[in-house]
Amino acid sequence: MIEMQDIWKTYANGSHALRGVSVLIDRNEFVYLVGPSGAGKSTFMKLIYREEVPTKGQISVNGFNIGKLKPRKIPYVRRNIGVIFQDYRLLPKLSAYENVAFAMEVIEAPRRLIRKRTMEVLELVGLRDKHASLPAQLSGGEQQRVAIARAIVNNPAVIVADEPTGNLDPDTSWGIMHLLEEINFRGTTIIMATHNREIVNRQRKRVIAIEEGLIARDEARGEYGYEI
Amino acid sequence: MKFSTMLRHLREGSKSLLRNGWMTFASISSICISLFILGVFMLLALNVNNLTEQIESQVQIRVFMQLNTEQDKMDELHTTIGNMPEVSSVVFVSKMEGLELLRTSLGDDGRELLDGYDETNNPLPDSFTVEVINPQEIGFVAKKIDAINTENDAPISSVKYGQGTVETLFKVTTAVRNIGLVIVAGLALTAMFLISNTIKVTILSRSREIKIMKLVGATNPFISWPFFIEGAMIGFIGSVLTSSIVMFGYSQLVSFSQFELGLMMIRLVTVQESALLVCALLIGIGTLIGVWGSTISIRKYLKV
């Protein structure tokens, strides 16, 4: 599914974000990415959805060699990867429904299908009744649910989530986690970067720890392992 | 591209005009102001050009005959001059008509000077008034007419067209025309710059939006189309608005000033003559600038 071989990433300012990372993530896995801030977690994820290109090494996602992808092909690879951020990144002038439908319009889906599928995922994330609300009228948790709905509406093979619970209170965070588990249960690979010790320790899933650009730990049923 | 996608782009483009209300208003205003100045100068240039043409077309060649020229010879000359390809008209002015013309042009004060002259003692020669197709060639034609005289047969006593004065006049009119052209071109460029700047700001405020679109897998053309449409609409609305304001103002000016300017023998270009040219140019330039402005601005963000 996702395979990295000796990945190096050096930014233009000379900082080494990743220094030889090799990892294999299978279909349907749920992986927590942990580690101190600035250790390279975000770079790791950006490489997967081709926001960045590796300086050295090979990375393949869904069988596409991401590093050698022609710019014209990038959009098509991204359609198979859902991305979720700490700050939700919704379009502020579009309603919840329009934000989700947008991801389907992009792939030029028929309008009837868009309507049906968008309402379906809004139902799944529990926001059917608030489909007409603008992001500003929704709570943080609700906005993140809209972002998740947008990420899954096209049935991606992988979901990449960069601290999705970072801005949310514990109860709301658990709600989001249950939703992600449900999505994973339906067959989507999920890679989630987090600083939330409680979530990682209670879920007991695969944990990859990144420190100073290297993989420090990779455990099948791991723990958070850092003192806060 | 699918037809339904094109419809979607049209819908999105127009929707975002409304969503970005103030930015739209700012862009349209900036287009209006620049195009308004451009439109006013275009009308000014049109009128200057028209006026210089009027002045130029008034230059004529007077061909004076020897006093004793036979009628046959004069008819022959009439045909010869009339057959020159550069000549648009030849009018025969008999000596009596010449006298009358002189009386009229001297007016009441000069009338007494000519008292006592009649057909028996008319001092004026017969003459031709020649008009040329291209006034700039007047000197050349005058020489050509002068060359009809041969050594043994010289029916023409003199050829006059205001030598010197006419050349200066043409220098002035050419300069005025060129200056007008330069000003209009400069204003068009300024308008483009102003408008593209406004659109750049509009798009800058939406770079976040564009990033999100890219993230969910939108292709570059898919992202650009609504912006093109929006830009074209802004340009079109702005220029239609401006054209109507400019042409309405001009029609008022023409109708109010008709009498006063008429007394000075100045005729403004009519609304019918100028409307098509001015409106087509303004709307064309406005729409083009709208599309062009959004194209260059969006290209910058699509590279990310």
Contacts between the chains, C-beta under 8 A, distances in Angstrom:
chain1	res1	chain2	res2	distance
A	49	B	215	7.4
A	72	B	219	7.8
A	75	B	214	7.3
A	75	B	217	4.6
A	75	B	218	6.1
A	75	B	219	4.6
A	75	B	220	7.8
A	75	B	222	7.9
A	76	B	217	6.9
A	77	B	217	7.8
A	78	B	214	7.6
A	78	B	215	6.7
A	78	B	216	7.0
A	78	B	217	3.8
A	79	B	216	7.6
A	79	B	217	3.7
A	83	B	215	5.6
A	83	B	216	8.0
A	89	B	208	7.9
A	89	B	211	8.0
A	89	B	212	5.5
A	89	B	215	7.3
A	90	B	212	7.8
A	91	B	209	5.8
A	91	B	212	6.0
A	93	B	19	5.0
A	102	B	213	7.7
A	102	B	216	6.7
A	103	B	216	4.3
A	103	B	217	7.5
A	105	B	8	6.1
A	106	B	213	7.0
A	106	B	216	5.5
A	106	B	217	5.6
A	106	B	218	4.3
A	106	B	219	7.9
A	106	B	222	6.2
A	107	B	217	6.7
A	108	B	2	5.8
A	108	B	4	7.7
A	108	B	5	5.3
A	110	B	4	7.4
A	111	B	4	6.8
A	150	B	216	6.8
A	154	B	217	7.8
